[in-house]
Amino acid sequence: MDEARIARRGLSPRLWLAGGWLLLALLAAIFAPLIAPQDPLAQDLMLERLPPFWLDGAEPGYWLGTDSLGRDLLSRLIFGGRIAFIVAFAAATSACLIGSALGLIAGYFGGWADRIISRVVDVWMAFPPVLFAILLVAVLGTSLSSVILAIAIIDWTRFCRVIRAEAMSQARMDYVESARIAGYGRTGIMLREVLPNVLPSVVALLSLEMGIAVIVEAILSFVNLSISTDDPTWGSIIAEGRLSIHQAWWVLVFPLITLILTVLSFSQFGEALKARFDPVLR
Amino acid sequence: MLLQRFLVRLLTMLVTLFGVAIVVFVVIRVAPGDPIAMMLPPGASDDDIARLRALYGLDKSIVQQFFIWLGGVLHGDFGTSISLRQDVLGLVFDRLPATLELATVALLMAIALGATAAILGARSRGTAVEASIDIASGATLSIPDFLWGLVLILLFGVLVPVFDISGRVSPELDLPFVTQFYLVESLLRLRFDLTWDLLKHMLMPAVALALPLAAIIAQLLKQSLKEVLDLDYVVLARVKGFSETQVILREALKNAALPTLTLVGVQFTFLIGGTVIVERLFSYEGLGNMAIDAVINRDLPLIQGIVLVFALLFVLINLAVDMMYALLNPRLRHG
């Protein structure tokens, strides 16, 4: 118990740091047109490969330098955050809804429902996820909605497996039995009693999944299969950075740091939330 | 008991593979964009297109196509790649060894690194060493292989360019190999110069793949070690005068390793899944890299073949781990 309490107190700074970064990045993305110092699409070959502000040759107003087409890196990162957060929220929520619903049904009702859902999960787990994502986006066509749909189609199993296991153990507990004796219907018990108890796991997974969605979007952009417009995404900036790595390292370094901070924050935030909601740790 | 378990697993495995075959078959046929039209020069007559469609069997219904393909697969015929115009199975077998070698090297690295961290952490439990191992493994775990790959490219490809960050082997080298298992063959032929060159190319992508898994192994194995270290027989070994490290290596490790083993199996499939993008990142000529090209070129037969081979690999690994677990676990062995 003491250990748990210490662990929980130790989580607080993590929660603040992670939450702080996510809030900052989110606000920057929302207010991008107001914050970004330059037009993220404006090309200027006179300004190509300007270094970040502390190096010789930097131009004021181009804080993190420019890419090989003279576009301002900071502005592109800020605008890229918009796609990242839209994908993170939309894809993770969709995956969560599909996976949790199927997981609850499989875990709580068991029987044929469980057998069918578990087989489908097995099939899904036998696909290399990145290849599956690339394949789906290639099939669905490159657009924001295909990216979101592809991630939801692939990653619902993450929720399904965990929620199924939790719902199974909840279904065997006394309180479920007493609710049944008290005359509640099965679906009613599932939604009113079992669902609230698996919610901490869902919330933690959801936060984790947002981080994963950001990465998958970046990977898709990297192989040139994300949204097809000129709008900057973190992955497309990384892809450009990878190409000009020997001439302009900053084009790769800054989006990489942004991605790492974001992914770390989502996972730390999720773990902290789980610890906070978990009745055992509380 | 064991045999029955094996047969049940084998059956589920076949069902899973059949499911994968159906899913991939349906998914890629919903795709807009005609692969045949992409093969022909503009201005090809409708007649030519129709003939080529018939050649690749694309003029039949989806259900017919599926069973024709499945029948072929069962006979070892995976069809012909549309973009490379070669036998799919041959192409896959040409590339698979590169991916297997990369994944195996990465797995070994992950086990070595993770076990070392776990033993170190368990040995110095309750100290700052354990706390820093916890923090390091927590952070390492959260960063996926794709990002590790980019970090490594920056650190060791650009900042301190000591390792190769592109390709599988230096192109100017003369390769005497007859199989595609370059690494294994270089060792067997005692050509250690080639082994070194291969390893230098493999190191960065392998580390990128290994780090997240190493972190998971470190966490789980340390946890099981700590549990085992409080048991009577371990305490007895300690009383007998063995040092803490000896106690861990000789007594605790073999009993603590079982839960980790199961997890490593599942995680190994994730690692193999990760090779797809990591190979791309490092221009490593493996199966994953070819898969991405196949998708971009809408090469249906090749995509099907590669996905199926990956799926086969995944279920085989799971089967192997399950059997290993059953063999090593005394409760299941006699149960």
Interface residues (C-beta under 8 A of the other chain):
Chain A: R119 V120 D122 V123 M125 A126 F127 P128 P129 V130 L131 F132 I134 L135 L136 A138 V139 G141 G211 I212 I215 A218 I219 F222 V223 N224 L225 I238 R242 I245 H246 W249 L252 V253 L256 L259 I260 V263 L264 S267 Q268
Chain B: T12 V15 T16 L17 G19 V20 V23 V24 V27 I28 V30 A31 P32 A139 L141 S142 I143 P144 F146 L147 L150 V151 I153 L154 G157 V158 T269 I272 G273 G274 T275 V276 I277 R280 L281 G288 A291 I292 V295 I296 R298 I303 I306 V307 F310 A311 F314 V315
